[in-house]
């Protein structure tokens, strides 16, 4: 007696040919839905809150002087001098950095708290051009040429702003451009609390 082996019909085989494409389409739709879901990037948690700020030893912005005075780089000691400081990561090619820049100037004036700028992976000429065009709110500017400081601080993208208390602990992190509402409603109170 011979066994009869059934072979899949041509119709069944043609249906199986569409299976990989259908699986791909479902997965692609899931990714698209996740990307389009509204979310506030400033709500991303930071592991640094309440912990000592990562140590910094960043050289000054090459060739930059503000009103004839060389602006220093940033050292670890700048973060724990008994008073709060604001640390802002920025980049000259970053549109949100341009948008928030006038507010950084206002924030430094309004609070009297030193603002430390960390220039992320910029060519020095681009960073100097940015500061000459928009003004310099920074008491010190450190150059993060290789992005190492941004990694240590857990930076997601430019711009990001941190409030560090007088003991050198990170007390607040803001992701994205500062708005007037963020400045008055969140940053100024966080600075006052850090005093």
C-alpha positions as CSV (number, residue, x, y, z in Angstrom):
1,X,0.0,0.0,0.0
2,X,1.4,3.4,-0.9
3,X,1.0,6.5,1.2
4,X,-0.8,9.3,-0.4
5,X,0.9,12.6,0.3
6,X,-1.1,15.7,-0.1
7,X,0.7,18.7,-1.5
8,X,-0.5,22.2,-0.7
9,X,-2.7,23.6,-3.3
10,X,-1.6,26.5,-5.4
11,X,-4.2,28.7,-3.6
12,X,-2.9,27.8,-0.2
13,X,0.7,28.5,-1.3
14,X,-0.2,31.9,-2.7
15,X,-1.9,32.9,0.6
16,X,1.3,32.0,2.5
17,X,3.3,34.2,0.3
18,X,1.5,37.3,1.7
19,X,2.2,36.3,5.4
20,X,5.6,38.0,5.8
21,X,4.3,41.2,4.2
22,X,1.3,41.2,6.5
23,X,3.4,40.7,9.6
24,X,5.7,43.5,8.5
25,X,2.7,45.8,8.0
26,X,1.3,45.1,11.5
27,X,4.7,45.7,13.1
28,X,5.2,48.9,11.1
29,X,1.8,50.2,12.2
30,X,2.6,49.5,15.8
31,X,5.8,51.5,15.6
32,X,4.1,54.4,13.8
33,X,1.4,54.5,16.5
34,X,4.1,54.6,19.2
35,X,5.9,57.5,17.4
36,X,2.7,59.5,16.9
37,X,1.5,59.1,20.5
38,X,1.6,62.4,22.2
39,X,4.1,62.7,25.0
40,X,6.1,65.2,26.8
41,X,9.9,64.6,26.5
42,X,10.4,66.7,29.6
43,X,8.8,64.0,31.6
44,X,11.6,61.6,30.9
45,X,13.2,60.6,34.2
46,X,16.7,61.5,35.2
47,X,18.8,59.2,37.3
48,X,20.8,62.3,38.4
49,X,18.1,64.0,40.5
50,X,19.3,64.1,44.1
51,X,22.7,62.8,43.2
52,X,26.1,64.6,42.8
53,X,26.5,66.2,39.4
54,X,29.0,64.3,37.2
55,X,32.4,65.9,37.4
56,X,33.3,68.2,34.6
57,X,36.6,69.3,33.3
58,X,35.9,71.0,30.0
59,X,38.2,73.4,28.2
60,X,36.9,76.9,27.2
61,X,35.5,77.7,23.8
62,X,38.6,78.2,21.7
63,X,39.1,81.8,20.6
64,X,36.0,83.2,22.3
65,X,36.1,86.4,24.4
66,X,33.1,88.3,25.6
67,X,33.5,92.1,25.8
68,X,37.3,91.6,25.6
69,X,37.4,89.0,28.4
70,X,38.2,85.4,27.9
71,X,35.3,83.2,29.1
72,X,36.7,80.3,31.2
73,X,35.9,76.6,30.7
74,X,34.1,74.5,33.4
75,X,35.7,72.6,36.2
76,X,34.1,70.3,38.8
77,X,34.6,72.9,41.5
78,X,32.3,75.3,39.6
79,X,29.3,73.0,40.5
80,X,29.7,73.1,44.3
81,X,30.5,76.5,45.5
82,X,27.8,76.9,48.1
83,X,25.3,78.5,45.6
84,X,23.1,77.0,42.9
85,X,24.2,77.0,39.3
86,X,22.3,76.4,36.1
87,X,24.0,74.1,33.6
88,X,22.8,74.3,30.0
89,X,23.8,72.0,27.1
90,X,23.5,73.7,23.8
91,X,24.6,73.6,20.1
92,X,24.8,76.3,17.5
93,X,22.9,74.3,14.9
94,X,20.0,73.6,17.2
95,X,16.8,75.6,16.4
96,X,15.3,75.1,19.9
97,X,18.6,76.4,21.4
98,X,18.2,79.6,19.4
99,X,14.5,79.9,20.5
100,X,15.4,79.5,24.2
101,X,18.5,81.7,24.2
102,X,16.8,85.0,25.0
103,X,15.2,83.3,28.0
104,X,18.5,82.0,29.2
105,X,19.8,85.6,29.2
106,X,16.7,86.7,31.1
107,X,16.9,83.7,33.6
108,X,20.5,84.6,34.4
109,X,19.6,88.2,35.0
110,X,16.4,87.4,36.9
111,X,17.9,84.9,39.4
112,X,21.5,86.1,39.6
113,X,22.5,82.5,39.5
114,X,25.6,81.6,37.4
115,X,24.7,79.9,34.1
116,X,27.3,77.4,32.8
117,X,27.1,76.6,29.1
118,X,28.2,73.3,27.7
119,X,28.7,73.5,24.0
120,X,28.0,70.1,22.5
121,X,30.1,68.9,19.5
122,X,30.2,72.2,17.8
123,X,33.1,73.5,15.6
124,X,34.5,76.5,17.6
125,X,33.7,78.9,14.8
126,X,30.0,77.9,14.8
127,X,29.7,78.3,18.6
128,X,31.5,81.7,18.5
129,X,29.2,82.9,15.7
130,X,26.1,81.8,17.7
131,X,27.2,83.7,20.8
132,X,28.3,86.8,18.9
133,X,24.9,86.8,17.2
134,X,22.6,86.0,20.1
135,X,24.6,87.2,23.1
136,X,26.4,85.3,25.9
137,X,24.4,84.5,29.1
138,X,27.1,82.1,30.3
139,X,29.6,82.8,33.2
140,X,31.7,79.9,31.8
141,X,31.5,77.8,28.6
142,X,32.9,74.3,28.5
143,X,33.5,72.6,25.2
144,X,32.1,69.0,25.0
145,X,33.8,68.2,21.7
146,X,33.4,64.4,21.9
147,X,30.1,64.3,23.7
148,X,31.4,62.6,26.8
149,X,30.0,65.1,29.2
150,X,26.5,64.8,27.6
151,X,26.6,61.0,28.0
152,X,27.7,61.3,31.7
153,X,24.9,63.8,32.4
154,X,22.3,61.6,30.6
155,X,21.5,64.2,28.0
156,X,18.8,63.1,25.4
157,X,19.2,66.0,23.0
158,X,19.8,69.7,22.7
159,X,19.0,71.8,24.6
160,X,18.8,70.5,28.2
161,X,19.0,72.5,31.4
162,X,20.0,71.3,34.9
163,X,19.7,73.1,38.2
164,X,22.5,72.1,40.6
165,X,22.4,73.1,44.3
166,X,25.2,74.6,46.3
167,X,26.4,71.2,47.4
168,X,26.8,70.0,43.8
169,X,23.7,67.8,43.6
170,X,21.3,67.9,40.6
171,X,17.9,69.0,41.8
172,X,16.1,69.5,38.5
173,X,16.4,68.6,34.8
174,X,14.5,70.2,31.9
175,X,14.6,68.6,28.5
176,X,13.9,70.8,25.5
177,X,13.7,74.5,25.0
178,X,12.8,76.7,27.9
179,X,9.6,78.6,27.5
180,X,8.4,81.6,29.6
181,X,6.0,79.3,31.4
182,X,8.8,76.8,32.2
183,X,11.2,79.6,33.3
184,X,8.7,81.3,35.7
185,X,6.7,78.3,36.8
186,X,9.4,75.7,37.2
187,X,13.0,76.9,36.9
188,X,12.8,80.0,39.1
189,X,11.0,78.0,41.9
190,X,13.6,75.2,41.6
191,X,16.4,77.7,41.8
192,X,14.8,79.4,44.9
193,X,14.4,76.0,46.5
194,X,18.0,75.1,45.8
195,X,19.2,78.2,47.6
